[in-house]
Amino acid sequence: MTLPARCDLLVIGGGINGAAVARDAAGRGLKVVLAERDDLASGTSQSSSKLIHGGLRYLEHYAFRLVRESLAEREVLLRTAPHLVRPMTFLLPWSEGLRPIWMLRLGMALYDRLGGRSSLPRSKRIRLRRSDLGRGLQNNLTFGFTYSDCWVDDARFVVAMARDAVAHGATVLTRTAVEHLEPESGGWKATLRGANGVQTLSCHLVVNAGGIRVGSIAAGAGLSKPPAVRLVKGSHIVVPRVHAGNHALILQNRDERIVFVLPFEEKFSLIGTTDTPIDDPEREHEVDEGEIDYLLSAVRPYIKQPLGPDDVVWSFAGTRPLKDEGDGNPSAASRDYALDLAVRDGAAMLNIIGGKITTARKLAEAVMTRLAPLVSLGNPWTASSPLPGGAFDDLEALKAELHESHGGLPARWVERLVLRHGSDARELLGDARQAEDLGEHYGAGLTEREIAWLIENEWAQTAEDVLWRRTKCGLQMTPQQHEAVARRMQS
């Protein structure tokens, strides 16, 4: 994509915060450029716990505003991205010696109340031996509580935000690093390095959505007081399915943390997360043996299926940049976002610290509010506008429509495309009636036609982009199939 000579707003970072800001700003009439040094969602935004949630455990830290805002956003995202954000039931088994029953009951009641008028079922207490939800759990677990939250395809959510930004006029550049920023005539002169070599861009404002590198980006721009962040790594492991049903488990641990067990990619369970302070950003994606042991030990008292390190088929980690408030407990550190507006020689940069996927759209609105005195903006618009692929009323009806119109295709392939692309699956499938119409099948339902779509519409350039961010097909494919996709992406 061609880089313009000038823009109103340069957004640094293509994670969820940067993509959400670029989308909102472009829709309000600003000329926006987003620059990401790697791939979209290649940092923390691809390595979340895949949840759109209020944060039940945040109640213990009195983060009531964050929980209320997050639960309100849950409703917005269910409406605007129904293919990527889907309801999920959560089961919290009670275990003797941990949080008392009254505390759990109070927490559930407060969570329901903060959620206001919700489209999702409210919490309730259940007897596990009388419910299918208890299947796969240890026999000594007799009752628990259920409540509702949502699952999200995090990396695809970021891509959808970026696509909508482009639809509203933004320029999105991946594999493009912002190498230098220098004040210039009340704005910034940015030096960018990408596929087209070194280019310069004049911009009025900069939003620093660099995630864990927000401080170093600000320092590199010459700001006298770059934001202070603390890095907390959250690791996850994927194992064969450990419990029946499509519900999730939320499990208490002896150290008072909680661990999620989520149904994942049909045949697997996703277990996470840890809270490990780190000092080196280059370790952001590392999962060490100690973290794997921690997660396996946390679930062992609850599930019947024995698990060991050899059962881990995939692991990933993402590092959260949290506002450094001097508290030594990483679990207690706020997941709320903070905005730091700084000026150097008349040039303004807004630094984003923290945040989470659930509140990224709301964060973008807050960014626009902070920038409003510095630039002319249109009205807020994102709360009622569907993301690409989200323009339909009923997910099951959409699946049925495409099953009928493309009846010669494997039903599972069609369903996977709907869950990844929503209503855009109509355009992707086009006139295909038989499996051969979609070109080469690489495995796990991934075909040549979908890869071509990902390259043309979603900035995919490498096999990793396709197999682990635009899809999770890599989890169910053989090494030989991975290599075939790699050859295709290099051709």
Phi, psi and omega in degrees: 000137184288137179273125177290163180284328183222155173209164176281322188219125171257122177256123179260116178116125182251035169275195185295321180294313181297317180295320180294320179294315180300318179298309183298313183296318180297321179289347177261009173099003178278148172274112193242139169237128173250128179240125178238127186290339180236228176261158173303137178062023183280352178258229184298331186291346174265356190237031179277182174276007175065038183238139164253106190209162177283334183091074182306319184287344178293340180298328180294340180254015174061030180273057188294321179297316179298317180296314181298314180297319181294319179292325175294320178294327177305317179293319179299315184286329173299327179279322190263345178220058188291346176276336183255337182242116186228143181298148177213138175275136179245135177247125176249099178289140176275136179233130183298140178094354178253214182302134182291160184301317183299324180292318179295317180298318179296317179298318179296317180297319179292320178299315177300316184293317180293334179286347178061216178282102185250148175280353184260155179298149178278170183288158175202159177267139181226155172266118189293327182285348178254006185231145175296340179294340180276354181295133180092354180264160179298146185294336182284352178272112189257330178208168181195194181232144172246150173209176185241140167213200184224153174259150178220144168277096193298312183294321178291329176299317177297314181299320178298318176300315181294320178297319180291327174300315179296320179300335179260014171105358181286158171253123180246121182243118174260165185050040181227113182265139171273106187273333184203144175230132181221131177302143182205111174052047179079004177224209182233145166254117184253136174254121184242142176237123180212206183297333180265017180086207182269130178225159178242153183217130173264130182222148181284316183227156175234133169251121181265098177249045186281004177065235183292347179257016182300321181292317181290327176295316179296318179296321179295336177276001176083016178290137186289331180230077178297150183296142178267126178233156171245140184259124180233117183272132176247115182257150181225153174231153177241129182227165173303151186310133184252350177211152181284161176092168181257016178270166178254159174249141170237116192245134175280143177247161183295338178272012177077001172278171175237155179231136177265146168234111188246139170297136191215125174048049170072305190251003191232168171238138177258124182243127178186167012221166175269170172227090186245113177296137176226159179252336187255113179301335181291348178267012190299331184254004182282137172240116184263170184299324180298321179289321176298315179298321180299312183292320178295320179293327182292324183270342186302320180290350187253327188250149181285324185292120179290137181233139174224177181304329181290345179276350181283115182264343179198149174217152177207159180219148173226144183253125181272130173270106183254152177296129182277106180250011175082004179277133183280351183264109182295330180290333181272347181297138185294137172270006178288161179263160174224145181242127184240108179267120182234153182229134174233116178051043178085355180260129186257137174229130176256117181263132179257123178245125175079210185097172178210165186303318184304320187255016184297320179296318179293323176301316181299321176296320178296323176299316180297322178298318180292328182273347186305321179291347186255349184203152179281127185233148169282186184279158174303145186214343193285341184293337184243006184254120180296146171286160178308131183091350185263009183272069174207164185264328187215123184296316182294323177294322178295317176301313182298319179302314184284330173299319183288317184281344179230050189296341180277354179270149175304129185302322182293325177299314182298317181297318179298320179296320178296318181292333178273321191244353180059224182293341175293346177298332176301310181292320181298315181287326178055234182263015182295132178237335180235161181303324182295336180292341181268004178081197184301138175261120184268352182119154177057027179082003180274121184241169179301321182295320179292319178300316179300321177297315182296324178290315186284325188248345190228021173064017179289130181232337184233168177299323179297320177305316185284313191280335188236345178244304179292330173222175170243027183299333181303334182292333186247015182247156179278162175305324179295322177291322174303315181296323178296319177295320178299318178297319179298318182288338179271350185282000000 
